[in-house]
């Protein structure tokens, strides 16, 4: 199995039903969804899956990305809310702790 497929499966295991519907094409990906999924997958160090998201969806949001680059970079509070919501949606404690530790290490360079 390729690295991006493994990472995709790992993310699908821990993400919300809403995100699964978006990623399976059952719901339309909105720009806010793209920003959130980009941030979450990057924070979880799912780099290959993150690249796949960019390849699949970024062209749809080219204009918003260009127009909102500064706003995206300054969205710290929004990003913290995404992380909190994501972690709260994980079904089991062990997966939640693993994801939390990875996010803390990636974003802050420290163990959570």
C-alpha positions, 0 to 999 in steps of 0.5 A: 500500500502506498504511503498516501493511501495508508495516511488517507485510511488513518485519517478516515479512521479518526475523522468525523462522519462529515469529513468522510462524506466530503472526502468520499464526494458525498458532500461538496468540499467548501473552501473552509473545509479545504483549509481545515483539512489542509491544516489538520492533515499537516498537523498530523504529519500526514504529508502524502495525504495532504499533498493528495488533497492539494492535488485534488482540490486546490485548483477549485479554490485558487482564487480564494487561496490567493485572496485569503493567503494573509487571512489563512496565515493569521487564523490561529484561533480558528486553527485551534478550534479545528484541532479541538473539534477534531480531537473531540470527534475521535472515537477512541481514547488511544487514537485521540491521544496519539493524534493530540501528541502528534499535533502538539509535537508538529505545531509546538515542538513539544509532547502534548 
